[in-house]
Amino acid sequence: MIGTIAGRVKGAKPGQKLVLYARGGIWWVQPFTTLPNTEIQPDSTWKSATHMGTEYAALLVDRSFAPAPTMPSLPPIGGKISAVAVVKGGAPETLTSPTLHFSGYDWKVRLLPSDRGGAANPYSAKNAWTDDRGRLHLQISKGADGWECAELSLERSLGYGSYVFVTRDVASLEPSSVLGFFTWDDQGVEENHREIDIEISQWGDPGSKNSQFTIQPYYVPVNVVRYLSPPGQITYSFRWEPGRVSFKAQHGDGLQRGGAVISEHVFTSGVPSPGGEALHMNLYVYGKSRTLQRNGAEVVIEKFQYLP
């Protein structure tokens, strides 16, 4: 679970920063290992996302301080560390995510940043909405501090069954943009977070195919199948069964008649079992892209359907 934490610094020197930790057995840098630094604002205030913990610590450090991802105990004051503050027993204020209704389901709209894609991505509620025809729009837009992204998630697990997404043209996305339909369980570490993915992206390489079916972990070669999504309406789907996930991409509206199959694949190894996972849909910028995002992006998801 992620919330927000905030405070004020007294006596900070120019150029200093904060490094935050949350304790869950050991100390974990916050909010992510890819985003370990928290800036102090001109009015001496600071604010950050954080994973929940039994204790929270803020270290006032020099700019050159390199924080460890985890620590068994907090470091003493000295050297590059000017101060250490610890709060026990209190949880940070949680943000209430707005709810968006789409295709018969209520979806939580992400507000807090994430490190999906190898770098911190901020998210904005204004980047997800439905139009007067009930179609879902996801957007990447320019914010004050860079690109802002969009993500929705269901509040409950659907488990085994068929997941179907009817999209409008997604072939025009820039190489660094990522559209994802995936399951994710925050607590399911032992099963790779129960992550099953349909992803439309070139991962920053303009010469690569723009789509993939994935069973995590992605770095196992047989867990990823790449293919090309052409322009036009496409239906993406996967059927999740015990020990088996069957993916398909086809032309047209697969909830109606549908058209020719673009790509399909069946995974029978490393398939997770249901647990605490929830279905997510997101549109974000790939942080490790060698091709920078130049413009905003928008995709339209016409329908979603789940069948047990």
Disulfide bonds with the S-S distance in Angstrom:
none
